[in-house]
Amino acid sequence: MIVVDTHVVVWDALKPEKLSRRAKKAIAEANEGDGIIFCDISLWKIAMLMHKGRISVDLDYLQFIKLILDSNNYILRGISPEIAELSTQLFLNTNKDPADRIIAATAIINNLELITYDKSMRQSKKIRTIW
């Protein structure tokens, strides 16, 4: 089981060539295994990106999300009190994005690796990442 950052979900769906070989391999293995944690905050982030025109697809948001969720062995994971608390302590000087902090905290609390291209998360000693 692994956790995926929002951009990994989007790239896997729309531009898989942007994913590293290690990321593709980890996704494939998790699909065959226990699954891939898709943080529910990523639902909101994708909706915002579509609303702002930063993601363009020929589907409405709900159709796009349904296709994404059906494409892999995704497990939607919500924010627990422990994740919420830890997220307030992560990346205070390097990453102000609350969604990224929640996703990172989800990986840490669940003792899982996070697939991300995000440099601040990959450089952190607090989280195990794959790229």
SEGUGU-68922 format. One record per residue: residue in one letter; residue number from 0; chain; x negated, y negated, z negated of N, C-alpha, C in turn. Coordinates in Angstrom, 1 decimal. Example, Ala and Ser with C-alpha at 12.3 -4.5 7.8 and 13.67 -1.06 7.14 Angstrom:
<tordos>
<tordo "a",0,"A",<-13.2,5.7,-7.8>,<-12.3,4.5,-7.8>,<-13.2,3.3,-7.8>>
<tordo "s",1,"A",<-12.8,2.2,-7.1>,<-13.7,1.1,-7.1>,<-12.9,0.0,-7.9>>
</tordos>
This chain:
<tordos>
<tordo "m",0,"A",<-0.8,1.2,0.0>,<0.0,0.0,0.0>,<-0.9,-1.2,0.0>>
<tordo "i",1,"A",<-0.5,-2.2,0.8>,<-1.2,-3.5,0.9>,<-0.1,-4.6,0.8>>
<tordo "v",2,"A",<-0.7,-5.9,0.6>,<0.1,-7.1,0.7>,<-0.3,-7.8,1.9>>
<tordo "v",3,"A",<0.6,-8.5,2.6>,<0.2,-9.3,3.8>,<0.6,-10.7,3.6>>
<tordo "d",4,"A",<-0.3,-11.6,4.1>,<-0.1,-13.0,4.1>,<0.9,-13.3,5.2>>
<tordo "t",5,"A",<1.6,-14.5,5.1>,<2.6,-14.8,6.1>,<2.1,-14.8,7.5>>
<tordo "h",6,"A",<1.0,-15.4,7.7>,<0.5,-15.5,9.1>,<0.1,-14.1,9.7>>
<tordo "v",7,"A",<-0.2,-13.2,8.8>,<-0.4,-11.8,9.3>,<0.8,-11.2,9.8>>
<tordo "v",8,"A",<1.9,-11.4,9.1>,<3.2,-10.9,9.6>,<3.6,-11.5,10.9>>
<tordo "v",9,"A",<3.4,-12.8,11.1>,<3.7,-13.5,12.3>,<2.8,-13.0,13.4>>
<tordo "w",10,"A",<1.5,-13.0,13.2>,<0.5,-12.6,14.2>,<0.8,-11.1,14.6>>
<tordo "d",11,"A",<1.1,-10.3,13.7>,<1.4,-8.9,14.0>,<2.6,-8.8,14.9>>
<tordo "a",12,"A",<3.6,-9.6,14.7>,<4.8,-9.6,15.6>,<4.6,-10.3,16.9>>
<tordo "l",13,"A",<3.8,-11.4,16.9>,<3.8,-12.2,18.2>,<2.4,-12.3,18.9>>
<tordo "k",14,"A",<1.3,-12.1,18.1>,<0.0,-12.2,18.7>,<-1.0,-11.3,18.0>>
<tordo "p",15,"A",<-0.7,-10.0,18.1>,<-1.5,-9.0,17.4>,<-3.0,-9.1,17.8>>
<tordo "e",16,"A",<-3.3,-9.7,18.9>,<-4.8,-9.8,19.3>,<-5.5,-10.7,18.3>>
<tordo "k",17,"A",<-4.8,-11.5,17.5>,<-5.4,-12.4,16.6>,<-5.8,-11.7,15.3>>
<tordo "l",18,"A",<-5.3,-10.5,15.1>,<-5.7,-9.7,13.9>,<-7.0,-9.0,14.1>>
<tordo "s",19,"A",<-7.8,-9.0,13.0>,<-9.1,-8.3,13.1>,<-8.8,-6.8,13.2>>
<tordo "r",20,"A",<-9.9,-6.0,13.6>,<-9.8,-4.6,13.6>,<-9.4,-4.0,12.3>>
<tordo "r",21,"A",<-10.1,-4.5,11.2>,<-9.8,-4.0,9.9>,<-8.4,-4.3,9.5>>
<tordo "a",22,"A",<-7.9,-5.4,9.8>,<-6.5,-5.8,9.5>,<-5.5,-4.8,10.2>>
<tordo "k",23,"A",<-5.7,-4.6,11.5>,<-4.9,-3.7,12.2>,<-4.9,-2.3,11.6>>
<tordo "k",24,"A",<-6.1,-1.8,11.3>,<-6.3,-0.5,10.7>,<-5.5,-0.4,9.4>>
<tordo "a",25,"A",<-5.7,-1.4,8.5>,<-5.0,-1.4,7.2>,<-3.5,-1.4,7.4>>
<tordo "i",26,"A",<-3.0,-2.1,8.3>,<-1.6,-2.2,8.6>,<-1.1,-0.8,9.0>>
<tordo "a",27,"A",<-1.8,-0.2,10.0>,<-1.4,1.1,10.5>,<-1.4,2.2,9.4>>
<tordo "e",28,"A",<-2.4,2.1,8.5>,<-2.5,3.1,7.4>,<-1.4,2.9,6.4>>
<tordo "a",29,"A",<-1.1,1.6,6.1>,<0.0,1.3,5.2>,<1.3,1.7,5.7>>
<tordo "n",30,"A",<1.5,1.6,7.0>,<2.7,2.0,7.7>,<3.0,3.5,7.6>>
<tordo "e",31,"A",<1.9,4.2,7.6>,<2.0,5.7,7.5>,<2.0,6.1,6.0>>
<tordo "g",32,"A",<1.7,5.2,5.1>,<1.6,5.6,3.7>,<2.8,5.0,2.9>>
<tordo "d",33,"A",<2.4,4.3,1.9>,<3.4,3.7,0.9>,<4.1,2.4,1.4>>
<tordo "g",34,"A",<3.6,1.8,2.4>,<4.2,0.6,2.9>,<3.4,-0.6,2.8>>
<tordo "i",35,"A",<4.0,-1.7,3.2>,<3.4,-3.0,3.2>,<4.3,-4.0,2.5>>
<tordo "i",36,"A",<3.7,-4.6,1.5>,<4.5,-5.6,0.7>,<4.6,-6.9,1.5>>
<tordo "f",37,"A",<5.8,-7.3,1.7>,<6.2,-8.6,2.4>,<6.8,-9.4,1.3>>
<tordo "c",38,"A",<6.1,-10.4,0.9>,<6.6,-11.3,-0.2>,<7.8,-12.1,0.3>>
<tordo "d",39,"A",<8.8,-12.2,-0.5>,<10.0,-12.9,-0.1>,<9.8,-14.4,0.2>>
<tordo "i",40,"A",<8.7,-15.0,-0.4>,<8.4,-16.4,-0.1>,<8.0,-16.5,1.4>>
<tordo "s",41,"A",<7.5,-15.5,2.0>,<7.2,-15.5,3.4>,<8.4,-15.7,4.3>>
<tordo "l",42,"A",<9.5,-15.2,3.8>,<10.8,-15.4,4.5>,<11.1,-16.9,4.7>>
<tordo "w",43,"A",<10.9,-17.6,3.6>,<11.1,-19.0,3.6>,<10.1,-19.7,4.4>>
<tordo "k",44,"A",<8.8,-19.3,4.3>,<7.7,-20.0,5.0>,<8.0,-19.8,6.6>>
<tordo "i",45,"A",<8.4,-18.6,7.0>,<8.6,-18.4,8.4>,<9.8,-19.2,8.9>>
<tordo "a",46,"A",<10.8,-19.3,8.1>,<12.0,-20.2,8.4>,<11.6,-21.6,8.6>>
<tordo "m",47,"A",<10.7,-22.1,7.7>,<10.2,-23.5,7.8>,<9.4,-23.7,9.0>>
<tordo "l",48,"A",<8.5,-22.7,9.3>,<7.7,-22.8,10.5>,<8.5,-22.8,11.8>>
<tordo "m",49,"A",<9.6,-22.0,11.8>,<10.5,-22.0,13.0>,<11.2,-23.4,13.1>>
<tordo "h",50,"A",<11.7,-23.9,11.9>,<12.4,-25.1,11.9>,<11.6,-26.3,12.4>>
<tordo "k",51,"A",<10.3,-26.2,12.1>,<9.3,-27.3,12.5>,<8.8,-27.1,13.9>>
<tordo "g",52,"A",<9.2,-26.0,14.5>,<8.7,-25.7,15.9>,<7.3,-25.2,15.9>>
<tordo "r",53,"A",<6.7,-24.7,14.8>,<5.4,-24.2,14.8>,<5.4,-22.7,15.2>>
<tordo "i",54,"A",<6.5,-22.1,15.2>,<6.7,-20.7,15.7>,<7.9,-20.9,16.7>>
<tordo "s",55,"A",<7.7,-20.4,17.9>,<8.7,-20.5,18.9>,<9.0,-19.1,19.5>>
<tordo "v",56,"A",<10.2,-18.7,19.3>,<10.6,-17.4,19.8>,<12.0,-17.6,20.5>>
<tordo "d",57,"A",<12.4,-16.6,21.3>,<13.7,-16.7,22.0>,<14.8,-16.1,21.2>>
<tordo "l",58,"A",<14.7,-16.1,19.9>,<15.7,-15.6,19.0>,<16.0,-16.6,17.9>>
<tordo "d",59,"A",<17.1,-16.5,17.2>,<17.3,-17.3,16.0>,<16.6,-16.6,14.9>>
<tordo "y",60,"A",<16.4,-17.4,13.8>,<15.7,-17.0,12.7>,<16.1,-15.6,12.1>>
<tordo "l",61,"A",<17.4,-15.4,11.9>,<17.8,-14.1,11.4>,<17.5,-12.9,12.3>>
<tordo "q",62,"A",<17.7,-13.1,13.6>,<17.4,-12.0,14.5>,<15.9,-11.7,14.5>>
<tordo "f",63,"A",<15.1,-12.8,14.5>,<13.6,-12.6,14.4>,<13.2,-11.9,13.2>>
<tordo "i",64,"A",<13.7,-12.3,12.0>,<13.3,-11.6,10.8>,<13.7,-10.2,10.8>>
<tordo "k",65,"A",<14.9,-9.9,11.3>,<15.4,-8.5,11.3>,<14.4,-7.7,12.2>>
<tordo "l",66,"A",<14.0,-8.2,13.3>,<13.1,-7.5,14.2>,<11.8,-7.2,13.5>>
<tordo "i",67,"A",<11.3,-8.3,12.8>,<10.0,-8.1,12.0>,<10.1,-7.0,10.9>>
<tordo "l",68,"A",<11.2,-7.1,10.1>,<11.4,-6.2,9.0>,<11.5,-4.8,9.5>>
<tordo "d",69,"A",<12.1,-4.6,10.7>,<12.3,-3.3,11.3>,<11.0,-2.7,12.0>>
<tordo "s",70,"A",<10.1,-3.6,12.2>,<8.9,-3.3,13.0>,<7.8,-2.5,12.2>>
<tordo "n",71,"A",<7.8,-2.7,10.9>,<6.8,-2.0,10.1>,<7.5,-1.5,8.8>>
<tordo "n",72,"A",<6.8,-0.7,8.1>,<7.3,-0.2,6.8>,<7.1,-1.3,5.7>>
<tordo "y",73,"A",<7.8,-2.4,5.9>,<7.8,-3.5,5.0>,<8.7,-3.3,3.8>>
<tordo "i",74,"A",<8.1,-3.7,2.7>,<8.9,-3.7,1.4>,<8.9,-5.1,0.9>>
<tordo "l",75,"A",<10.1,-5.7,0.9>,<10.3,-7.0,0.4>,<10.1,-7.0,-1.1>>
<tordo "r",76,"A",<9.2,-8.0,-1.6>,<8.9,-8.1,-3.0>,<9.2,-9.5,-3.5>>
<tordo "g",77,"A",<9.9,-9.6,-4.5>,<10.3,-10.9,-5.1>,<9.2,-11.4,-6.1>>
<tordo "i",78,"A",<9.5,-12.5,-6.6>,<8.6,-13.1,-7.6>,<9.0,-12.7,-9.0>>
<tordo "s",79,"A",<8.1,-12.0,-9.7>,<8.3,-11.6,-11.1>,<7.8,-12.8,-12.0>>
<tordo "p",80,"A",<8.2,-12.7,-13.3>,<7.6,-13.7,-14.2>,<6.1,-13.7,-14.3>>
<tordo "e",81,"A",<5.5,-12.5,-14.2>,<4.1,-12.4,-14.2>,<3.4,-13.0,-13.0>>
<tordo "i",82,"A",<4.0,-12.8,-11.8>,<3.5,-13.4,-10.6>,<3.7,-14.9,-10.6>>
<tordo "a",83,"A",<4.8,-15.4,-11.1>,<5.0,-16.8,-11.2>,<4.0,-17.5,-12.1>>
<tordo "e",84,"A",<3.7,-16.9,-13.2>,<2.7,-17.4,-14.2>,<1.3,-17.4,-13.6>>
<tordo "l",85,"A",<0.9,-16.3,-13.0>,<-0.4,-16.2,-12.4>,<-0.6,-17.2,-11.3>>
<tordo "s",86,"A",<0.4,-17.4,-10.5>,<0.3,-18.3,-9.3>,<0.0,-19.7,-9.7>>
<tordo "t",87,"A",<0.4,-20.1,-10.9>,<0.1,-21.5,-11.3>,<-1.4,-21.6,-11.7>>
<tordo "q",88,"A",<-2.1,-20.5,-11.8>,<-3.5,-20.6,-12.2>,<-4.5,-20.3,-11.1>>
<tordo "l",89,"A",<-4.0,-20.0,-9.9>,<-4.9,-19.6,-8.8>,<-5.2,-20.8,-7.9>>
<tordo "f",90,"A",<-6.4,-20.9,-7.4>,<-6.8,-21.8,-6.3>,<-6.5,-23.2,-6.6>>
<tordo "l",91,"A",<-6.6,-23.6,-7.8>,<-6.2,-25.0,-8.2>,<-6.9,-26.1,-7.4>>
<tordo "n",92,"A",<-8.1,-25.9,-7.0>,<-8.8,-26.9,-6.2>,<-9.0,-26.6,-4.7>>
<tordo "t",93,"A",<-8.7,-25.4,-4.3>,<-8.9,-25.0,-2.9>,<-7.7,-24.7,-2.1>>
<tordo "n",94,"A",<-6.6,-24.4,-2.7>,<-5.4,-24.1,-1.9>,<-4.1,-24.5,-2.7>>
<tordo "k",95,"A",<-3.5,-25.6,-2.2>,<-2.4,-26.2,-2.9>,<-1.1,-25.6,-2.4>>
<tordo "d",96,"A",<-1.1,-24.7,-1.4>,<0.1,-24.1,-0.9>,<0.8,-23.1,-1.9>>
<tordo "p",97,"A",<1.9,-23.4,-2.5>,<2.5,-22.5,-3.4>,<2.8,-21.2,-2.9>>
<tordo "a",98,"A",<3.2,-21.1,-1.6>,<3.5,-19.7,-1.0>,<2.2,-18.9,-1.0>>
<tordo "d",99,"A",<1.1,-19.5,-0.6>,<-0.1,-18.7,-0.7>,<-0.5,-18.2,-2.1>>
<tordo "r",100,"A",<-0.3,-19.1,-3.0>,<-0.6,-18.8,-4.4>,<0.3,-17.6,-4.9>>
<tordo "i",101,"A",<1.6,-17.6,-4.5>,<2.5,-16.6,-4.9>,<2.1,-15.2,-4.2>>
<tordo "i",102,"A",<1.7,-15.3,-3.0>,<1.3,-14.1,-2.3>,<0.1,-13.5,-2.9>>
<tordo "a",103,"A",<-0.9,-14.4,-3.2>,<-2.1,-13.9,-3.8>,<-1.8,-13.3,-5.2>>
<tordo "a",104,"A",<-1.0,-14.0,-6.0>,<-0.7,-13.4,-7.3>,<0.0,-12.1,-7.2>>
<tordo "t",105,"A",<0.9,-11.9,-6.2>,<1.5,-10.6,-5.9>,<0.5,-9.5,-5.7>>
<tordo "a",106,"A",<-0.5,-9.8,-4.9>,<-1.5,-8.8,-4.7>,<-2.3,-8.5,-6.0>>
<tordo "i",107,"A",<-2.6,-9.5,-6.8>,<-3.4,-9.3,-8.0>,<-2.6,-8.5,-9.0>>
<tordo "i",108,"A",<-1.3,-8.9,-9.2>,<-0.5,-8.3,-10.2>,<-0.2,-6.8,-9.9>>
<tordo "n",109,"A",<-0.1,-6.5,-8.6>,<0.1,-5.2,-8.1>,<-1.1,-4.4,-7.9>>
<tordo "n",110,"A",<-2.3,-5.0,-8.1>,<-3.6,-4.4,-8.0>,<-3.8,-3.8,-6.5>>
<tordo "l",111,"A",<-3.4,-4.7,-5.6>,<-3.5,-4.3,-4.2>,<-4.4,-5.3,-3.4>>
<tordo "e",112,"A",<-4.8,-4.8,-2.2>,<-5.6,-5.7,-1.3>,<-4.6,-6.5,-0.5>>
<tordo "l",113,"A",<-5.1,-7.7,-0.2>,<-4.3,-8.7,0.6>,<-4.9,-8.8,2.0>>
<tordo "i",114,"A",<-4.1,-8.7,3.0>,<-4.6,-9.0,4.4>,<-4.4,-10.4,4.6>>
<tordo "t",115,"A",<-5.5,-11.2,4.8>,<-5.4,-12.6,5.1>,<-6.6,-13.1,5.9>>
<tordo "y",116,"A",<-6.3,-14.1,6.7>,<-7.4,-14.8,7.4>,<-7.8,-16.1,6.5>>
<tordo "d",117,"A",<-7.0,-16.4,5.6>,<-7.2,-17.6,4.7>,<-8.5,-17.6,4.0>>
<tordo "k",118,"A",<-9.4,-18.5,4.4>,<-10.8,-18.6,3.9>,<-10.8,-18.8,2.3>>
<tordo "s",119,"A",<-9.9,-19.6,1.8>,<-10.0,-19.8,0.3>,<-9.6,-18.6,-0.4>>
<tordo "m",120,"A",<-8.7,-17.8,0.1>,<-8.4,-16.5,-0.6>,<-9.4,-15.5,-0.4>>
<tordo "r",121,"A",<-10.0,-15.4,0.8>,<-11.1,-14.4,1.1>,<-12.3,-14.7,0.2>>
<tordo "q",122,"A",<-12.6,-16.0,-0.1>,<-13.8,-16.3,-0.9>,<-13.5,-16.2,-2.4>>
<tordo "s",123,"A",<-12.3,-16.0,-2.8>,<-12.0,-15.9,-4.2>,<-12.5,-14.6,-4.8>>
<tordo "k",124,"A",<-13.0,-14.7,-6.0>,<-13.5,-13.4,-6.7>,<-12.3,-12.8,-7.4>>
<tordo "k",125,"A",<-11.2,-13.5,-7.4>,<-10.0,-13.0,-8.2>,<-9.1,-12.0,-7.4>>
<tordo "i",126,"A",<-9.3,-12.0,-6.1>,<-8.4,-11.2,-5.2>,<-9.3,-10.4,-4.2>>
<tordo "r",127,"A",<-8.8,-9.2,-4.0>,<-9.4,-8.3,-3.0>,<-8.7,-8.5,-1.7>>
<tordo "t",128,"A",<-9.5,-8.8,-0.7>,<-8.9,-9.1,0.6>,<-9.5,-8.2,1.7>>
<tordo "i",129,"A",<-8.7,-8.2,2.8>,<-9.1,-7.5,4.0>,<-9.0,-8.5,5.1>>
<tordo "w",130,"A",<-10.1,-8.6,5.9>,<-10.0,-9.3,7.2>,<-11.0,-8.7,8.1>>
</tordos>
